[in-house]
Amino acid sequence: MIEQEAIVAGIEGEHVYVELGAGGGCGRCHETGGCQSGILGQLFSSKPRQFRIPNRIGAMPGDRVLLRVAEGTPLRAALLTYLLPALFLLIGAAAGTVLGHDSDAWAALGALIGLSIGVLAGLTFHRSRMAAMAEPVLVRHNQTVCFSKETCR
């Protein structure tokens, strides 16, 4: 399991909005074998990102919580997001080349159609299967952190 500490920023019905800690990712950025994604995230993001997650532990705004995601889920999500559309793009370009008798315009059209199909297939698959598997789970909360007087209990 991959775990990341976060802070509950707000509540909406049965869900909470959490902000990930400063490093983001798995927190192993500076260790040997770490993927460095947290460092890249810091370069391109100026404010903390918020995520909406089911509140199964009764967390309140300001609580420090631990998020848990199943091992391998980020890799499956990345493959679905990037590899599937790229694969369909290549298949579409090859099909366009064959149908257009080596015409670049047909290859480009086939690539565009293939990319579109790949993106739609990825979105459809994500909504049906990956959403349940990839959903982070709140597993515990520690102390409360005050953002303002309104969020402190």
N, C-alpha and C positions, 0 to 999 in steps of 0.2 A: 504494500500500500504506500502511496505517496501522501505525505501529510504536509500541511502548510498552516501556519498560524495566521489568523485574521482578526479584525475588529468589527463588531456589528455596528453598522452606521445607521440603520433604520429598520422599521418593521412595516410590512404591508400585508395584512391578513395573516395567512398561515406561512408567509415567507419572510425572510430577513434579507437585507442588503448588507453584504460584508465587503470590507476593504482589505485587500491582502497586505501583508507586511511589506516593508520597504524593499526587500530583495525580490519578491515574487518567485515563482517557480518552486523548485524543491529546496532551495536554500543551500545548495552545495556548489555554488558558482565558483568559489575560490579553491575547491578541492580538486585533486587530480581526478580526471574522468568526468568532472562536472560539465554540463552542456553550455554554460555561459549565457543561457537565455535571460536570466535575471539582469545581467549587465546590459544586454541589448535592450531590454524593456526600459531600463532607466534612461538610456540614451534617447529613446523615441517617445517617452511618456513623461509629461510634466506633473500630472496629478494622479493620485491613486485611483485605480479602477475598481468599480463596484460590481458585484455579482449578486444575482437574486437566487436564493437557495431555500428549499423548504426548511422551516424551523421545527424540527422534531425534538429539540431539547429544551425549548422554552427560553431561548436566549433573548436578552434585552439589549437595547442600544447601549453601546459602550463596553459590552462584554468582550473579553478576549476568547475566541473560539478556535478550535482545531478543525480544519477541513480535511477530509480524507477522500482520495480518488483511487479507484482500482488501478493496480499496476498494469501498464500496457495501454491504458485508455488514451493518454496523450499521443502515443505513436499511432494508434488506430485512427484517431481524429485527424492527425496530420496527413496520414496516407489518404484518407477519404477526402480531405480538403484540397490537397495538392496533387497527389498522384493520379487519382481517378480522372479529373478534368484533363490533365496532361496526356494521359493514355488515350482518352477519347479524341483529343486534339490530333494526335499522331495518326490514329486510325482514320479520322475524318480527312486529314490531309492526304493520306495514302489512297483512300477511296476516291477523293476528288481528282487526284492525279490519274488514276486508272480510268475513271469515267470521262475525264476531259482530255484524254490522249496527250498527257504531259503538259497541259496548259497550267501556267502559274495561277491564273485567275480561278480555275476550278479547284486547284489545290488549296488556295486561300479560302475559298468558299466552303470547301469540305472541312478545313481546319476550324473555321468559325462555327459551322454546324456541329462538328464533333465536340468542340469546347462547350458549346451551349448544352448539348445533351449530357456531357460529363458533369457540368455544374448542377443541372436539374436532377440528375441521378444521385449525386452526392447529397443534395438538399433533401431529397425524398428519403434516402436511406438514413440520413441523420435524424430526421424527424421521427421515423418509425422505430429504428433499433438503437442507434447510438445515444439518443437522448436519455433513455433509461439506464444504459450501461455507464455513460460518462458523467452522470449527475454526481457532483460532489456531495458529501454527506457531512453534516456537523456532528462531531462525536463528543465534544465536551466544551465547557467554558470555565475560565479561571476567574480573574478579577475584572472589575469594571474600570474602564478608562473614560474620563470625562472629556467630551468634545466641547460642551458648553454646559451652562447651568441647567438647561432643559433636558439634557440627556442623562444627567446624574440622578441616581435614586437616593 
